[in-house]
Amino acid sequence: MLFFTGFCPESELLGQKIKMRLNEDDFWESPATGLQILAQMPSAVILAWRGAGKFKKPILYAPEDTGLFLLDLPTDSASITPSGQFIAVRKELENYLNNIPPLSKLWQKSV
């Protein structure tokens, strides 16, 4: 099983440690990739759409002790509801992330 550690799982695949920040929609979002996660016991759902880079102020970072949360897939591409399908291995995470549309070039320039 893979766990949510407070860092962007997508960036970790690339060998980078990017802390997730709370965005205006109350999801943890990566400032580097826009990946969003909803962390609710007992799982952390990786959303199937990217954030807009609109973060709450003051800056709130995801706690690093969220290792209790298991990365989970949403029930469908428009959902935030956990499906109960946990991501067990790195390859599953890579496959899932490859299906999330990339950030728009406009958003990438503003980061």
Long-range contacts (C-beta under 8 A, 24 or more apart in sequence): 1-70, 1-71, 1-86, 1-87, 1-88, 2-70, 2-71, 2-86, 2-87, 2-88, 2-89, 2-90, 2-93, 3-66, 3-67, 3-68, 3-69, 3-70, 3-71, 4-37, 4-39, 4-44, 4-62, 4-66, 4-67, 4-69, 4-70, 4-71, 5-64, 5-66, 5-67, 6-61, 6-62, 6-63, 6-64, 6-65, 6-66, 7-62, 7-64, 8-32, 8-33, 8-35, 9-35, 9-37, 9-46, 9-71, 9-93, 9-97, 10-35, 10-97, 13-90, 13-93, 13-94, 13-97, 19-61, 19-62, 20-61, 20-62, 21-55, 21-56, 21-59, 21-60, 21-61, 21-62, 22-55, 22-56, 22-60, 22-61, 22-62, 23-51, 23-52, 23-53, 23-54, 23-55, 23-56, 24-54, 24-55, 24-56, 25-51, 25-54, 27-51, 28-62, 29-53, 29-55, 31-55, 31-111, 32-111, 33-103, 34-103, 34-107, 35-97, 35-100, 37-62, 37-71, 38-80, 39-66, 39-69, 40-82, 41-68, 41-69, 42-68, 42-69, 42-70, 43-69, 43-70, 43-71, 43-72, 43-82, 43-86, 44-69, 44-70, 44-71, 44-72, 45-72, 45-73, 45-74, 45-80, 45-81, 45-82, 46-71, 46-72, 46-73, 46-74, 46-87, 46-96, 46-97, 46-100, 47-74, 47-80, 48-74, 48-76, 48-77, 48-78, 48-79, 48-99, 48-100, 49-77, 49-100, 49-101, 50-100, 50-101, 50-102, 50-103, 50-107, 52-107, 53-107, 53-110, 53-111
